[in-house]
């Protein structure tokens, strides 16, 4: 079996999560897939997969090789499409990651419009509330809502997001509305991800106002914290896009806006360097334009996006 076909089989095994499912997708027998992977490992001289009767996982060498396979196979697919004269229509698969709520509200509509415009493209979403590693996780493009450290990634800024403090009308009717950050010492606070509920919030453009807060409720997801704030359980801090609809509907109210920190920048990033593939370039151009046009909508203005 030639090396390229072995790489395709290996990439499918990794994507499918097992030999049997990969064999079904490839229209091969499971023993043939097993032999192909074993021969590939022999040729390379290292173990790529650790297999048991119930599970399969990549070795450290396998993780790097899987990322390289995805990149090489995608480049070959694009080269073949270009040679066939379809270079004006990007083709292939893109994997796009973003924070869960931002991805659902803002990125998914862009993806759906992109797919309608480029029917030869396929997009896989990975919406997670954590910082992903594009290379190690085989991701093509990421939305980063943060100031970016120096890295080998290529970034394009598309906007910014406010960090806002919110409470419900019901809460303010019961406990009053804080007038300064220091007033938060006397209010109920909904925290997130804090092990013991003790933390410190920063305010001001220079983040020079520090207020220790103690959370009476700690939520592990943004949706839960938003629901608790709407129910009047306390005050909490969110990125503005997360609560834009609730603020617009009157379920939540933004307070202490004069004390907000600098808005957080939003970037689209990829790791292909300056020799960017047609599919990544097309998606970057399309999505940057799509997100910037959203700045003209009322919801986006509520979110300062």
N, C-alpha and C positions, 0 to 999 in steps of 0.2 A: 504494500500500500504506500502511495506517495505521501510525503511529509505534509503537504497542504491538506489532503483529505483527512489525515490523522489529526491535524489541528482543528479542522471543522468538527470532527467527531468529539474531540476533547472539549471544545467550546460548547457543544450541545449538551454533553454530559454535565458540565458545570451549570449551564443555564437551567437544565431540566431537574437537576438535583439528584440524578440517579441514572444507572445504566439502562434499566428497563424502559423508563420514560423516554430517554434519549433514543434508544433503539426504535421505539414506536414512531417518534417524530422523523427519524432518518429513514424509516422503512427498511430497517436492518434487523437481523436477529440479535438478541442480547449477547450470545457468545461472540459474535463478530465484533461487537462494540468493545467487549472486554478484551479480546485479542488485540484490537487496534490500540487501545490505551496501554496495554502491556508492552507492545512493540514500540510505541512512542517513548515510554519511560526507558526502555532498553537503549534506544537510539540516543536519547538525551543523556542517560547515565545517572538519573536521579528519580526518586519517587515523587510523583505529582499529586497523587490521591491516596488517602488512607481509607481503606474499605473494610467494613465489617458486614455481617449479615443483615444489620438493621440500619446502618448509617454510612455516610460518605462525607469526607471533608477534605479540603485542600491542604496540602503541606505549605510551608512558607515559600518553597520554590514553586509550587503549583499556583499559588496566588499571583506571583509575578508573571508566570508563564501564561496564565489565563488572561491577564490584562493585556499582555503583548499579543496574544492570539486574537482577542477582540479587535484590537487596533489594526493588526495586519489584515485580517479578513475583511474588515470594513473598508480599508484602503484598496484592497483588491476588487471588492464589489464596486466601489466608486470608479476605479480605473476601467473596469469592464463596461460600466454604464457610459463613461465618457467616450470610450472607443466605439461604442455602438451609436454614438451621436446624441445621447440623452443628457449631455452636460448642462443643458439649460434647465433641466428638471431634476433637482437633487433626489437621490434615491438612497435607500438603506435604512438602518436602524439608529435611532438616537435614544440615549437614556438621560432623562432630565430629572434633577432633584431640586427640591425647594422645601421650606417649612410647610407643615401640613395645611394650616389655614390659608396662608398666602398662596400656596400652590393651588388650593381648591378655588379660591376667590378670583385670583388674578392670572395665574400661570395656565391653568387648565383651559380657560376660554381662548388664550393665545394658541395653545397646542391644537385645539379643535379647528380653529380658523386656518392654522398652518397646514394641517392635514387635508383640509378641503382644497387648499391652494396647490399642495404638492401630493397628489394621490399615490406616488411611488414611495413615499416616506412612511416609516413606522416609528412611533414614539412610545417609549416605556417610561412611566413616571415612578419616581421614588420620593414620595413626600414624607419626610420625617423631621421631627423637631430636634435635630442634633447636627453637628458639623460633620459632613461626610468627607471622605478622602477619595477624590476623583480617580486617581490612578489605581489604588488598591481595590476599590469597589467597582471598577469598570464603568464609571459614570462619564458622560460626555460634557454635560453643561450643568452648572449649579447656580441657583439664586442664593446670594449671600447678603444677609441683612446685618451688616456690621462694618466697622472700619477694617480694611484688609491689611494683614501683615505682608511684608515682602515675601514673594514666592515666585515659582516658575509659571503661575497661572496668568492668563491674559484676561483682563477685566474691562467691562464697559459699564459705566454708571448709568442707571435708569431713573433714579429718583431718591427720595429719602422718606423716612418714617419718624413721626413724633413718638415719644414715650409719654403717655398720658396717665393721669391719676383720675379714677372714676369712682362714682358711687351712685346708688339709685335714689330717686326722689323719696322713696319710702324711708331709706336710711337717713337722709338729710332732715326729713320731717321729725324723726325721732331724736337724732343726736346733734343736729346743727351741721353747718358747713365749715370746714377748716378755712381760715383766712391766710395762714402762713404755714410753711412746712413744719415748724415747731409744734403747731397745734395737733399734729398727727400722734403725738405722744399720748393724747387723751382720747384717741379714737380706735375702733376695732379695725384690724387690718387682715386682709386675706393674703397669705403668702403662697409661694410656689417653690417646691423643690428644696426647701430648707429643712435640714434634718431635725432641728430643735425649734424652729420657728423664730429664732433670734437673728436679726439682720440689720442692715443699715441702708437707707436709701439716700441717694445723692440728688441734689437739686441745683439749679442755676446753670447758666450757659457755660461756666467754667467748672461745674460740678464741685463747687466749693462750699455748698451747704450740706452738712451731714446730719441726718436725723436717725437715731436708733429707733427701730420699731420692733414690736413683738407681735407675732401673728397668733390669732386665736384659732385660725383655720389654715391649714396648709394643703394646697391642691397640687396634684402631679400633672395636670393638663390645663391648658389655657381655657378650653371649653368649660371645664368644671369651675374654674375661678370666675369666669364671666357669669355663669349661671348663679353662683353664690352671690356675686355682687348685685345682680339684678334682683335677687331674692331679699336683698337688704342685710346680708350677713356682715358687710363691712366694706372698706375701701380697698381698692387694689390697683396695681399699675399694669398697663398693657401697651403693646405697640398699637398705634392708632388705627391701623387697618383692621385689627382684630375686633374692635368694638364700634367701627364706623356705622354699621347698620343699627346697632342698639342705641347709639347716641342720636342718630337721625330719628329713630322711632320714639325717643323720649324715655326709653327704659333705663338708660344710664346718662349721667351728666359728667362732663369733664370739669375738673376743678384745678385750682392753682396753676393755670396755664402760664401765668407770668413767671413762674419759677421752673419751667421745664428746662431740661438739659438740651444740648444741641441735638437736632434730628440725626437719626442713624442712617447712613447711606445704604442704598440698595445697588448691588452689582449683579450682572450676569458674568460668569467666569467659565473658562474652558482651559484645558491643559495641552492643546495641540500646538502651542507656540505660534509663530508668525506664518508657518506653512499650513494654514488651516484648511480642512477639507471643505468641499462644497456644501455638504449637508449641515455641518456645524456653522459655517458662515451664513447660509441661508436662514437657519433658525435664529441665530444671534441677531441678524439684521431685522428679521420679521418681528421677533419678540421685543426687542428694544423699542421699535416703532410702536408696536401694539401697547406696551406698558406706558410709554410716554403719552400716547393719545388718550389713555384713561385719565390723565391729569385734567382733562376737560369735562369729566363727568362729575356730577354732584357728590357721588359716593367717594370718589377719589379725593375731591377737595376736602370732604370731611376727614379723610384719613391723611391729608397733607402728602399725598402720594402723587 
